[in-house]
Amino acid sequence: MKVLVCYDVARDDNGARRLRKVARICEDYGIRVQYSVFECLVDPAQLLMLKRSLEQAINMKVDSLRYYHLGKNWKNKVEHVGAKVAIDMENDLLLF
Amino acid sequence: MKVLVCYDVARDDNGARRLRKVARICEDYGIRVQYSVFECLVDPAQLLMLKRSLEQAINMKVDSLRYYHLGKNWKNKVEHVGAKVAIDMENDLLLF
């Protein structure tokens, strides 16, 4: 099943480190489609592991995660307009 | 129907202005759930207007929009973990 993971990580002292960690975890399970949005193709067991890793990586008081279950036939539920953002995986920078 | 709008706006010269405009447009149709993620409850006609406004507001070469059609019973498709981000609507800042 396809699960969309959206995250906001606060820009406090450790924010950059948590942001990189969250992105790294998501990369193991899916594809980055926007700066803080990943599309992950996971089975229920993988989803549990993904969630556990992410929820350990964030600061629950100031960061947030949203999971959207897009189900099986998710392809016709998604539309993209504009630039395909190329992400520099090493430095988490947006390349234009 | 519920449509999730996710956007990435490049941080170039006019990026901040486009970012505010995109957020303002989304605010007319829905609720901000993360810094660049809105949940919009729209009918087909409203969705068309929302898209037209957003696609006029962005720079197609460097910004991106993703629409996710969550359908009718979207409530059990969404999970939130962590902070409920309070957004300062005036300055588009995240308040923690």
N, CA and C atoms of all chains as a GROMACS GRO file, in nm:
protein
  576
    1MET      N    1   0.083  -0.117   0.000
    1MET     CA    2   0.000   0.000   0.000
    1MET      C    3   0.089   0.126   0.000
    2LYS      N    4   0.033   0.233  -0.051
    2LYS     CA    5   0.111   0.357  -0.059
    2LYS      C    6   0.073   0.448   0.057
    3VAL      N    7   0.174   0.492   0.127
    3VAL     CA    8   0.153   0.585   0.238
    3VAL      C    9   0.235   0.711   0.212
    4LEU      N   10   0.166   0.824   0.225
    4LEU     CA   11   0.234   0.953   0.209
    4LEU      C   12   0.282   0.997   0.347
    5VAL      N   13   0.409   1.034   0.356
    5VAL     CA   14   0.462   1.083   0.484
    5VAL      C   15   0.500   1.230   0.466
    6CYS      N   16   0.436   1.315   0.544
    6CYS     CA   17   0.466   1.459   0.541
    6CYS      C   18   0.522   1.495   0.678
    7TYR      N   19   0.626   1.574   0.681
    7TYR     CA   20   0.681   1.610   0.813
    7TYR      C   21   0.720   1.757   0.820
    8ASP      N   22   0.708   1.810   0.938
    8ASP     CA   23   0.758   1.944   0.970
    8ASP      C   24   0.853   1.926   1.087
    9VAL      N   25   0.976   1.970   1.072
    9VAL     CA   26   1.072   1.960   1.181
    9VAL      C   27   1.112   2.102   1.220
   10ALA      N   28   1.105   2.130   1.348
   10ALA     CA   29   1.133   2.266   1.396
   10ALA      C   30   1.279   2.302   1.371
   11ARG      N   31   1.301   2.429   1.345
   11ARG     CA   32   1.439   2.473   1.318
   11ARG      C   33   1.506   2.518   1.448
   12ASP      N   34   1.507   2.429   1.546
   12ASP     CA   35   1.577   2.461   1.671
   12ASP      C   36   1.720   2.406   1.664
   13ASP      N   37   1.787   2.397   1.778
   13ASP     CA   38   1.930   2.360   1.777
   13ASP      C   39   1.955   2.229   1.702
   14ASN      N   40   1.877   2.126   1.735
   14ASN     CA   41   1.903   1.996   1.671
   14ASN      C   42   1.814   1.972   1.550
   15GLY      N   43   1.743   2.076   1.508
   15GLY     CA   44   1.646   2.057   1.400
   15GLY      C   45   1.708   2.002   1.272
   16ALA      N   46   1.822   2.057   1.232
   16ALA     CA   47   1.882   2.014   1.105
   16ALA      C   48   1.919   1.866   1.112
   17ARG      N   49   1.969   1.824   1.231
   17ARG     CA   50   2.009   1.683   1.246
   17ARG      C   51   1.885   1.593   1.239
   18ARG      N   52   1.776   1.635   1.309
   18ARG     CA   53   1.655   1.553   1.305
   18ARG      C   54   1.597   1.549   1.163
   19LEU      N   55   1.604   1.662   1.095
   19LEU     CA   56   1.550   1.670   0.959
   19LEU      C   57   1.622   1.570   0.868
   20ARG      N   58   1.755   1.568   0.878
   20ARG     CA   59   1.832   1.473   0.795
   20ARG      C   60   1.797   1.330   0.831
   21LYS      N   61   1.780   1.306   0.962
   21LYS     CA   62   1.751   1.168   1.006
   21LYS      C   63   1.614   1.123   0.954
   22VAL      N   64   1.516   1.211   0.966
   22VAL     CA   65   1.381   1.177   0.918
   22VAL      C   66   1.386   1.147   0.768
   23ALA      N   67   1.458   1.232   0.695
   23ALA     CA   68   1.466   1.211   0.549
   23ALA      C   69   1.536   1.079   0.519
   24ARG      N   70   1.644   1.050   0.591
   24ARG     CA   71   1.717   0.923   0.569
   24ARG      C   72   1.624   0.803   0.593
   25ILE      N   73   1.547   0.809   0.700
   25ILE     CA   74   1.457   0.697   0.731
   25ILE      C   75   1.356   0.680   0.618
   26CYS      N   76   1.297   0.793   0.576
   26CYS     CA   77   1.196   0.784   0.469
   26CYS      C   78   1.257   0.729   0.341
   27GLU      N   79   1.383   0.766   0.314
   27GLU     CA   80   1.449   0.719   0.192
   27GLU      C   81   1.459   0.567   0.187
   28ASP      N   82   1.466   0.506   0.304
   28ASP     CA   83   1.473   0.359   0.308
   28ASP      C   84   1.341   0.295   0.265
   29TYR      N   85   1.235   0.371   0.268
   29TYR     CA   86   1.102   0.312   0.243
   29TYR      C   87   1.033   0.372   0.120
   30GLY      N   88   1.084   0.484   0.069
   30GLY     CA   89   1.009   0.544  -0.040
   30GLY      C   90   1.085   0.648  -0.118
   31ILE      N   91   1.011   0.732  -0.186
   31ILE     CA   92   1.066   0.831  -0.279
   31ILE      C   93   1.029   0.970  -0.232
   32ARG      N   94   1.130   1.058  -0.234
   32ARG     CA   95   1.102   1.197  -0.197
   32ARG      C   96   1.036   1.266  -0.315
   33VAL      N   97   0.919   1.324  -0.290
   33VAL     CA   98   0.848   1.393  -0.399
   33VAL      C   99   0.846   1.543  -0.377
   34GLN      N  100   0.869   1.583  -0.257
   34GLN     CA  101   0.887   1.727  -0.226
   34GLN      C  102   0.980   1.735  -0.106
   35TYR      N  103   1.015   1.856  -0.072
   35TYR     CA  104   1.119   1.873   0.030
   35TYR      C  105   1.089   1.791   0.156
   36SER      N  106   0.964   1.798   0.204
   36SER     CA  107   0.933   1.722   0.326
   36SER      C  108   0.814   1.630   0.304
   37VAL      N  109   0.810   1.573   0.188
   37VAL     CA  110   0.702   1.480   0.154
   37VAL      C  111   0.761   1.358   0.083
   38PHE      N  112   0.730   1.238   0.137
   38PHE     CA  113   0.776   1.113   0.077
   38PHE      C  114   0.656   1.025   0.045
   39GLU      N  115   0.667   0.952  -0.064
   39GLU     CA  116   0.568   0.850  -0.096
   39GLU      C  117   0.634   0.716  -0.069
   40CYS      N  118   0.576   0.637   0.023
   40CYS     CA  119   0.636   0.511   0.064
   40CYS      C  120   0.544   0.395   0.028
   41LEU      N  121   0.601   0.293  -0.037
   41LEU     CA  122   0.526   0.173  -0.071
   41LEU      C  123   0.564   0.067   0.033
   42VAL      N  124   0.472   0.037   0.122
   42VAL     CA  125   0.504  -0.048   0.237
   42VAL      C  126   0.393  -0.149   0.264
   43ASP      N  127   0.432  -0.260   0.325
   43ASP     CA  128   0.329  -0.352   0.377
   43ASP      C  129   0.306  -0.314   0.524
   44PRO      N  130   0.206  -0.374   0.588
   44PRO     CA  131   0.176  -0.332   0.726
   44PRO      C  132   0.296  -0.342   0.821
   45ALA      N  133   0.375  -0.446   0.809
   45ALA     CA  134   0.489  -0.464   0.900
   45ALA      C  135   0.593  -0.353   0.875
   46GLN      N  136   0.619  -0.324   0.748
   46GLN     CA  137   0.714  -0.217   0.714
   46GLN      C  138   0.664  -0.082   0.764
   47LEU      N  139   0.534  -0.062   0.752
   47LEU     CA  140   0.478   0.065   0.797
   47LEU      C  141   0.503   0.083   0.948
   48LEU      N  142   0.484  -0.024   1.022
   48LEU     CA  143   0.507  -0.019   1.167
   48LEU      C  144   0.652   0.021   1.196
   49MET      N  145   0.745  -0.041   1.126
   49MET     CA  146   0.888  -0.011   1.148
   49MET      C  147   0.919   0.133   1.108
   50LEU      N  148   0.864   0.176   0.995
   50LEU     CA  149   0.885   0.313   0.947
   50LEU      C  150   0.838   0.412   1.054
   51LYS      N  151   0.717   0.389   1.101
   51LYS     CA  152   0.660   0.480   1.200
   51LYS      C  153   0.744   0.483   1.328
   52ARG      N  154   0.783   0.366   1.373
   52ARG     CA  155   0.860   0.359   1.498
   52ARG      C  156   0.991   0.436   1.482
   53SER      N  157   1.058   0.417   1.370
   53SER     CA  158   1.186   0.488   1.348
   53SER      C  159   1.163   0.639   1.342
   54LEU      N  160   1.060   0.681   1.268
   54LEU     CA  161   1.035   0.824   1.255
   54LEU      C  162   0.998   0.886   1.389
   55GLU      N  163   0.914   0.817   1.463
   55GLU     CA  164   0.866   0.873   1.589
   55GLU      C  165   0.975   0.876   1.696
   56GLN      N  166   1.076   0.792   1.677
   56GLN     CA  167   1.193   0.801   1.767
   56GLN      C  168   1.286   0.914   1.723
   57ALA      N  169   1.281   0.947   1.595
   57ALA     CA  170   1.375   1.047   1.540
   57ALA      C  171   1.329   1.190   1.567
   58ILE      N  172   1.198   1.212   1.577
   58ILE     CA  173   1.150   1.350   1.592
   58ILE      C  174   1.142   1.389   1.740
   59ASN      N  175   1.124   1.520   1.760
   59ASN     CA  176   1.093   1.572   1.893
   59ASN      C  177   0.942   1.594   1.892
   60MET      N  178   0.872   1.507   1.964
   60MET     CA  179   0.725   1.508   1.959
   60MET      C  180   0.665   1.643   1.998
   61LYS      N  181   0.739   1.720   2.078
   61LYS     CA  182   0.682   1.848   2.126
   61LYS      C  183   0.679   1.953   2.016
   62VAL      N  184   0.778   1.946   1.926
   62VAL     CA  185   0.786   2.058   1.828
   62VAL      C  186   0.783   2.015   1.682
   63ASP      N  187   0.800   1.886   1.656
   63ASP     CA  188   0.797   1.838   1.517
   63ASP      C  189   0.663   1.767   1.494
   64SER      N  190   0.630   1.753   1.366
   64SER     CA  191   0.505   1.677   1.340
   64SER      C  192   0.521   1.587   1.218
   65LEU      N  193   0.446   1.477   1.222
   65LEU     CA  194   0.442   1.380   1.113
   65LEU      C  195   0.296   1.361   1.077
   66ARG      N  196   0.268   1.352   0.948
   66ARG     CA  197   0.133   1.317   0.904
   66ARG      C  198   0.146   1.203   0.805
   67TYR      N  199   0.068   1.099   0.828
   67TYR     CA  200   0.064   0.983   0.738
   67TYR      C  201  -0.070   0.985   0.666
   68TYR      N  202  -0.064   0.975   0.535
   68TYR     CA  203  -0.189   0.966   0.457
   68TYR      C  204  -0.188   0.830   0.385
   69HIS      N  205  -0.287   0.749   0.418
   69HIS     CA  206  -0.298   0.616   0.356
   69HIS      C  207  -0.367   0.631   0.221
   70LEU      N  208  -0.293   0.616   0.114
   70LEU     CA  209  -0.347   0.637  -0.019
   70LEU      C  210  -0.402   0.508  -0.078
   71GLY      N  211  -0.379   0.398  -0.007
   71GLY     CA  212  -0.437   0.270  -0.052
   71GLY      C  213  -0.366   0.211  -0.173
   72LYS      N  214  -0.438   0.119  -0.244
   72LYS     CA  215  -0.373   0.045  -0.352
   72LYS      C  216  -0.374   0.126  -0.480
   73ASN      N  217  -0.493   0.167  -0.528
   73ASN     CA  218  -0.491   0.237  -0.658
   73ASN      C  219  -0.471   0.387  -0.638
   74TRP      N  220  -0.349   0.415  -0.586
   74TRP     CA  221  -0.317   0.553  -0.551
   74TRP      C  222  -0.275   0.635  -0.675
   75LYS      N  223  -0.237   0.566  -0.782
   75LYS     CA  224  -0.179   0.641  -0.895
   75LYS      C  225  -0.274   0.744  -0.952
   76ASN      N  226  -0.405   0.708  -0.956
   76ASN     CA  227  -0.495   0.810  -1.014
   76ASN      C  228  -0.544   0.910  -0.909
   77LYS      N  229  -0.481   0.903  -0.792
   77LYS     CA  230  -0.521   1.001  -0.687
   77LYS      C  231  -0.419   1.114  -0.675
   78VAL      N  232  -0.313   1.105  -0.754
   78VAL     CA  233  -0.203   1.201  -0.737
   78VAL      C  234  -0.184   1.281  -0.866
   79GLU      N  235  -0.169   1.413  -0.850
   79GLU     CA  236  -0.137   1.498  -0.964
   79GLU      C  237  -0.018   1.585  -0.928
   80HIS      N  238   0.072   1.600  -1.024
   80HIS     CA  239   0.190   1.684  -1.002
   80HIS      C  240   0.190   1.797  -1.105
   81VAL      N  241   0.218   1.916  -1.056
   81VAL     CA  242   0.227   2.032  -1.147
   81VAL      C  243   0.356   2.105  -1.113
   82GLY      N  244   0.429   2.145  -1.220
   82GLY     CA  245   0.548   2.226  -1.196
   82GLY      C  246   0.675   2.143  -1.199
   83ALA      N  247   0.776   2.196  -1.136
   83ALA     CA  248   0.910   2.138  -1.142
   83ALA      C  249   0.914   2.004  -1.070
   84LYS      N  250   0.991   1.914  -1.128
   84LYS     CA  251   1.023   1.790  -1.055
   84LYS      C  252   1.147   1.828  -0.972
   85VAL      N  253   1.132   1.836  -0.844
   85VAL     CA  254   1.242   1.889  -0.762
   85VAL      C  255   1.351   1.783  -0.753
   86ALA      N  256   1.474   1.822  -0.791
   86ALA     CA  257   1.588   1.731  -0.776
   86ALA      C  258   1.648   1.761  -0.640
   87ILE      N  259   1.656   1.660  -0.558
   87ILE     CA  260   1.704   1.680  -0.422
   87ILE      C  261   1.848   1.630  -0.414
   88ASP      N  262   1.937   1.708  -0.362
   88ASP     CA  263   2.075   1.664  -0.339
   88ASP      C  264   2.072   1.582  -0.210
   89MET      N  265   2.071   1.448  -0.224
   89MET     CA  266   2.052   1.362  -0.109
   89MET      C  267   2.156   1.386  -0.001
   90GLU      N  268   2.278   1.422  -0.044
   90GLU     CA  269   2.385   1.435   0.055
   90GLU      C  270   2.360   1.554   0.146
   91ASN      N  271   2.322   1.664   0.087
   91ASN     CA  272   2.315   1.786   0.169
   91ASN      C  273   2.172   1.833   0.192
   92ASP      N  274   2.076   1.745   0.153
   92ASP     CA  275   1.936   1.786   0.173
   92ASP      C  276   1.908   1.925   0.118
   93LEU      N  277   1.972   1.954   0.006
   93LEU     CA  278   1.945   2.085  -0.056
   93LEU      C  279   1.855   2.064  -0.176
   94LEU      N  280   1.783   2.167  -0.211
   94LEU     CA  281   1.700   2.158  -0.332
   94LEU      C  282   1.783   2.212  -0.446
   95LEU      N  283   1.794   2.136  -0.550
   95LEU     CA  284   1.872   2.178  -0.666
   95LEU      C  285   1.775   2.225  -0.772
   96PHE      N  286   1.799   2.341  -0.828
   96PHE     CA  287   1.707   2.390  -0.934
   96PHE      C  288   1.784   2.413  -1.062
   97MET      N  289  -1.529   1.659  -0.150
   97MET     CA  290  -1.415   1.569  -0.142
   97MET      C  291  -1.294   1.640  -0.082
   98LYS      N  292  -1.209   1.558  -0.022
   98LYS     CA  293  -1.090   1.617   0.043
   98LYS      C  294  -0.970   1.602  -0.049
   99VAL      N  295  -0.904   1.713  -0.071
   99VAL     CA  296  -0.783   1.714  -0.154
   99VAL      C  297  -0.669   1.770  -0.070
  100LEU      N  298  -0.558   1.696  -0.070
  100LEU     CA  299  -0.438   1.742  -0.001
  100LEU      C  300  -0.354   1.820  -0.100
  101VAL      N  301  -0.314   1.940  -0.061
  101VAL     CA  302  -0.228   2.021  -0.149
  101VAL      C  303  -0.092   2.035  -0.080
  102CYS      N  304   0.011   1.986  -0.147
  102CYS     CA  305   0.148   1.998  -0.097
  102CYS      C  306   0.225   2.085  -0.195
  103TYR      N  307   0.304   2.178  -0.145
  103TYR     CA  308   0.379   2.262  -0.239
  103TYR      C  309   0.523   2.284  -0.193
  104ASP      N  310   0.606   2.300  -0.290
  104ASP     CA  311   0.746   2.342  -0.268
  104ASP      C  312   0.766   2.467  -0.352
  105VAL      N  313   0.807   2.574  -0.288
  105VAL     CA  314   0.833   2.698  -0.362
  105VAL      C  315   0.980   2.731  -0.348
  106ALA      N  316   1.045   2.754  -0.459
  106ALA     CA  317   1.189   2.779  -0.458
  106ALA      C  318   1.220   2.907  -0.381
  107ARG      N  319   1.336   2.906  -0.316
  107ARG     CA  320   1.375   3.026  -0.238
  107ARG      C  321   1.458   3.120  -0.326
  108ASP      N  322   1.400   3.162  -0.438
  108ASP     CA  323   1.470   3.259  -0.524
  108ASP      C  324   1.419   3.400  -0.489
  109ASP      N  325   1.446   3.496  -0.576
  109ASP     CA  326   1.414   3.636  -0.543
  109ASP      C  327   1.268   3.654  -0.504
  110ASN      N  328   1.176   3.602  -0.585
  110ASN     CA  329   1.033   3.622  -0.555
  110ASN      C  330   0.972   3.507  -0.478
  111GLY      N  331   1.058   3.416  -0.431
  111GLY     CA  332   1.006   3.294  -0.367
  111GLY      C  333   0.917   3.323  -0.248
  112ALA      N  334   0.961   3.416  -0.162
  112ALA     CA  335   0.882   3.444  -0.040
  112ALA      C  336   0.744   3.497  -0.077
  113ARG      N  337   0.740   3.583  -0.179
  113ARG     CA  338   0.611   3.641  -0.222
  113ARG      C  339   0.521   3.530  -0.277
  114ARG      N  340   0.579   3.443  -0.362
  114ARG     CA  341   0.497   3.334  -0.418
  114ARG      C  342   0.450   3.240  -0.307
  115LEU      N  343   0.537   3.217  -0.210
  115LEU     CA  344   0.503   3.125  -0.099
  115LEU      C  345   0.382   3.180  -0.023
  116ARG      N  346   0.386   3.309   0.009
  116ARG     CA  347   0.273   3.371   0.081
  116ARG      C  348   0.147   3.362  -0.002
  117LYS      N  349   0.160   3.389  -0.134
  117LYS     CA  350   0.042   3.387  -0.220
  117LYS      C  351  -0.019   3.247  -0.226
  118VAL      N  352   0.066   3.147  -0.241
  118VAL     CA  353   0.016   3.009  -0.247
  118VAL      C  354  -0.057   2.975  -0.117
  119ALA      N  355   0.003   3.013  -0.004
  119ALA     CA  356  -0.060   2.985   0.125
  119ALA      C  357  -0.194   3.057   0.137
  120ARG      N  358  -0.197   3.184   0.095
  120ARG     CA  359  -0.323   3.261   0.103
  120ARG      C  360  -0.432   3.192   0.020
  121ILE      N  361  -0.396   3.148  -0.099
  121ILE     CA  362  -0.496   3.083  -0.185
  121ILE      C  363  -0.548   2.957  -0.116
  122CYS      N  364  -0.455   2.878  -0.064
  122CYS     CA  365  -0.499   2.752   0.002
  122CYS      C  366  -0.588   2.782   0.122
  123GLU      N  367  -0.555   2.890   0.193
  123GLU     CA  368  -0.635   2.924   0.312
  123GLU      C  369  -0.781   2.950   0.277
  124ASP      N  370  -0.806   2.995   0.155
  124ASP     CA  371  -0.944   3.018   0.113
  124ASP      C  372  -1.022   2.888   0.095
  125TYR      N  373  -0.950   2.779   0.081
  125TYR     CA  374  -1.018   2.652   0.049
  125TYR      C  375  -1.000   2.546   0.157
  126GLY      N  376  -0.908   2.570   0.252
  126GLY     CA  377  -0.884   2.460   0.345
  126GLY      C  378  -0.806   2.498   0.469
  127ILE      N  379  -0.749   2.396   0.531
  127ILE     CA  380  -0.680   2.413   0.660
  127ILE      C  381  -0.533   2.375   0.644
  128ARG      N  382  -0.448   2.462   0.700
  128ARG     CA  383  -0.305   2.431   0.696
  128ARG      C  384  -0.274   2.327   0.803
  129VAL      N  385  -0.215   2.215   0.761
  129VAL     CA  386  -0.183   2.110   0.858
  129VAL      C  387  -0.033   2.097   0.879
  130GLN      N  388   0.042   2.148   0.788
  130GLN     CA  389   0.187   2.158   0.804
  130GLN      C  390   0.233   2.278   0.724
  131TYR      N  391   0.359   2.310   0.739
  131TYR     CA  392   0.407   2.434   0.679
  131TYR      C  393   0.367   2.448   0.532
  132SER      N  394   0.385   2.342   0.454
  132SER     CA  395   0.347   2.355   0.312
  132SER      C  396   0.250   2.245   0.271
  133VAL      N  397   0.161   2.216   0.361
  133VAL     CA  398   0.059   2.113   0.334
  133VAL      C  399  -0.077   2.163   0.383
  134PHE      N  400  -0.175   2.162   0.292
  134PHE     CA  401  -0.311   2.204   0.327
  134PHE      C  402  -0.408   2.091   0.296
  135GLU      N  403  -0.510   2.079   0.378
  135GLU     CA  404  -0.620   1.987   0.349
  135GLU      C  405  -0.739   2.072   0.306
  136CYS      N  406  -0.786   2.052   0.184
  136CYS     CA  407  -0.894   2.134   0.129
  136CYS      C  408  -1.017   2.050   0.103
  137LEU      N  409  -1.130   2.098   0.152
  137LEU     CA  410  -1.258   2.030   0.127
  137LEU      C  411  -1.327   2.107   0.014
  138VAL      N  412  -1.332   2.048  -0.103
  138VAL     CA  413  -1.379   2.120  -0.222
  138VAL      C  414  -1.471   2.033  -0.308
  139ASP      N  415  -1.557   2.100  -0.384
  139ASP     CA  416  -1.632   2.027  -0.485
  139ASP      C  417  -1.555   2.042  -0.616
  140PRO      N  418  -1.595   1.970  -0.722
  140PRO     CA  419  -1.516   1.974  -0.846
  140PRO      C  420  -1.494   2.116  -0.900
  141ALA      N  421  -1.594   2.200  -0.892
  141ALA     CA  422  -1.581   2.337  -0.946
  141ALA      C  423  -1.480   2.417  -0.862
  142GLN      N  424  -1.489   2.403  -0.732
  142GLN     CA  425  -1.396   2.473  -0.644
  142GLN      C  426  -1.252   2.424  -0.666
  143LEU      N  427  -1.240   2.294  -0.689
  143LEU     CA  428  -1.106   2.238  -0.712
  143LEU      C  429  -1.043   2.299  -0.836
  144LEU      N  430  -1.126   2.315  -0.939
  144LEU     CA  431  -1.076   2.378  -1.063
  144LEU      C  432  -1.026   2.520  -1.037
  145MET      N  433  -1.104   2.594  -0.962
  145MET     CA  434  -1.064   2.734  -0.932
  145MET      C  435  -0.939   2.736  -0.846
  146LEU      N  436  -0.933   2.647  -0.747
  146LEU     CA  437  -0.816   2.640  -0.659
  146LEU      C  438  -0.690   2.611  -0.743
  147LYS      N  439  -0.701   2.512  -0.830
  147LYS     CA  440  -0.587   2.475  -0.913
  147LYS      C  441  -0.544   2.590  -1.002
  148ARG      N  442  -0.643   2.653  -1.064
  148ARG     CA  443  -0.609   2.762  -1.158
  148ARG      C  444  -0.534   2.872  -1.083
  149SER      N  445  -0.585   2.908  -0.966
  149SER     CA  446  -0.521   3.016  -0.888
  149SER      C  447  -0.378   2.976  -0.848
  150LEU      N  448  -0.364   2.853  -0.800
  150LEU     CA  449  -0.231   2.808  -0.754
  150LEU      C  450  -0.134   2.804  -0.871
  151GLU      N  451  -0.180   2.753  -0.983
  151GLU     CA  452  -0.090   2.734  -1.097
  151GLU      C  453  -0.053   2.866  -1.162
  152GLN      N  454  -0.136   2.969  -1.139
  152GLN     CA  455  -0.098   3.105  -1.183
  152GLN      C  456   0.000   3.168  -1.084
  153ALA      N  457  -0.008   3.124  -0.958
  153ALA     CA  458   0.075   3.188  -0.853
  153ALA      C  459   0.219   3.134  -0.853
  154ILE      N  460   0.238   3.010  -0.895
  154ILE     CA  461   0.374   2.953  -0.885
  154ILE      C  462   0.455   2.981  -1.012
  155ASN      N  463   0.585   2.956  -0.998
  155ASN     CA  464   0.674   2.957  -1.114
  155ASN      C  465   0.692   2.810  -1.153
  156MET      N  466   0.626   2.771  -1.263
  156MET     CA  467   0.622   2.630  -1.302
  156MET      C  468   0.762   2.569  -1.319
  157LYS      N  469   0.860   2.654  -1.347
  157LYS     CA  470   0.995   2.599  -1.374
  157LYS      C  471   1.064   2.552  -1.246
  158VAL      N  472   1.032   2.622  -1.134
  158VAL     CA  473   1.110   2.591  -1.012
  158VAL      C  474   1.025   2.552  -0.892
  159ASP      N  475   0.896   2.578  -0.899
  159ASP     CA  476   0.809   2.540  -0.786
  159ASP      C  477   0.732   2.414  -0.824
  160SER      N  478   0.676   2.350  -0.720
  160SER     CA  479   0.593   2.233  -0.754
  160SER      C  480   0.471   2.224  -0.662
  161LEU      N  481   0.367   2.166  -0.721
  161LEU     CA  482   0.243   2.142  -0.648
  161LEU      C  483   0.211   1.994  -0.663
  162ARG      N  484   0.163   1.935  -0.555
  162ARG     CA  485   0.113   1.797  -0.566
  162ARG      C  486  -0.024   1.794  -0.502
  163TYR      N  487  -0.120   1.738  -0.578
  163TYR     CA  488  -0.257   1.723  -0.527
  163TYR      C  489  -0.280   1.575  -0.500
  164TYR      N  490  -0.330   1.544  -0.382
  164TYR     CA  491  -0.365   1.406  -0.349
  164TYR      C  492  -0.516   1.402  -0.321
  165HIS      N  493  -0.585   1.325  -0.404
  165HIS     CA  494  -0.730   1.313  -0.386
  165HIS      C  495  -0.758   1.208  -0.279
  166LEU      N  496  -0.802   1.252  -0.162
  166LEU     CA  497  -0.822   1.160  -0.051
  166LEU      C  498  -0.964   1.104  -0.049
  167GLY      N  499  -1.049   1.160  -0.136
  167GLY     CA  500  -1.185   1.106  -0.146
  167GLY      C  501  -1.274   1.146  -0.031
  168LYS      N  502  -1.384   1.069  -0.015
  168LYS     CA  503  -1.485   1.108   0.084
  168LYS      C  504  -1.446   1.062   0.225
  169ASN      N  505  -1.426   0.931   0.243
  169ASN     CA  506  -1.399   0.889   0.382
  169ASN      C  507  -1.250   0.899   0.412
  170TRP      N  508  -1.203   1.025   0.407
  170TRP     CA  509  -1.060   1.051   0.423
  170TRP      C  510  -1.016   1.047   0.570
  171LYS      N  511  -1.114   1.064   0.660
  171LYS     CA  512  -1.075   1.078   0.801
  171LYS      C  513  -0.994   0.960   0.852
  172ASN      N  514  -1.034   0.838   0.808
  172ASN     CA  515  -0.957   0.726   0.863
  172ASN      C  516  -0.832   0.698   0.778
  173LYS      N  517  -0.801   0.790   0.689
  173LYS     CA  518  -0.680   0.771   0.608
  173LYS      C  519  -0.565   0.859   0.658
  174VAL      N  520  -0.592   0.938   0.759
  174VAL     CA  521  -0.494   1.037   0.804
  174VAL      C  522  -0.455   1.011   0.949
  175GLU      N  523  -0.324   1.015   0.974
  175GLU     CA  524  -0.277   1.003   1.112
  175GLU      C  525  -0.181   1.118   1.140
  176HIS      N  526  -0.194   1.174   1.258
  176HIS     CA  527  -0.104   1.284   1.295
  176HIS      C  528  -0.025   1.242   1.419
  177VAL      N  529   0.104   1.270   1.417
  177VAL     CA  530   0.188   1.241   1.534
  177VAL      C  531   0.272   1.365   1.563
  178GLY      N  532   0.282   1.401   1.692
  178GLY     CA  533   0.369   1.512   1.728
  178GLY      C  534   0.293   1.640   1.746
  179ALA      N  535   0.366   1.750   1.732
  179ALA     CA  536   0.311   1.881   1.761
  179ALA      C  537   0.205   1.920   1.660
  180LYS      N  538   0.105   1.990   1.710
  180LYS     CA  539   0.009   2.054   1.619
  180LYS      C  540   0.074   2.190   1.591
  181VAL      N  541   0.121   2.210   1.470
  181VAL     CA  542   0.198   2.331   1.444
  181VAL      C  543   0.105   2.450   1.439
  182ALA      N  544   0.135   2.550   1.520
  182ALA     CA  545   0.058   2.675   1.514
  182ALA      C  546   0.131   2.765   1.416
  183ILE      N  547   0.059   2.808   1.314
  183ILE     CA  548   0.120   2.888   1.208
  183ILE      C  549   0.080   3.033   1.229
  184ASP      N  550   0.176   3.120   1.233
  184ASP     CA  551   0.144   3.264   1.241
  184ASP      C  552   0.103   3.306   1.101
  185MET      N  553  -0.028   3.321   1.077
  185MET     CA  554  -0.079   3.344   0.942
  185MET      C  555  -0.020   3.470   0.880
  186GLU      N  556   0.008   3.572   0.965
  186GLU     CA  557   0.053   3.699   0.907
  186GLU      C  558   0.193   3.685   0.848
  187ASN      N  559   0.280   3.616   0.924
  187ASN     CA  560   0.419   3.617   0.880
  187ASN      C  561   0.466   3.482   0.828
  188ASP      N  562   0.368   3.388   0.814
  188ASP     CA  563   0.407   3.255   0.763
  188ASP      C  564   0.520   3.197   0.844
  189LEU      N  565   0.522   3.225   0.974
  189LEU     CA  566   0.627   3.166   1.058
  189LEU      C  567   0.566   3.051   1.137
  190LEU      N  568   0.650   2.961   1.178
  190LEU     CA  569   0.601   2.851   1.262
  190LEU      C  570   0.620   2.894   1.406
  191LEU      N  571   0.517   2.886   1.482
  191LEU     CA  572   0.526   2.923   1.624
  191LEU      C  573   0.534   2.794   1.705
  192PHE      N  574   0.629   2.788   1.795
  192PHE     CA  575   0.639   2.664   1.875
  192PHE      C  576   0.621   2.698   2.023
   0.00000   0.00000   0.00000
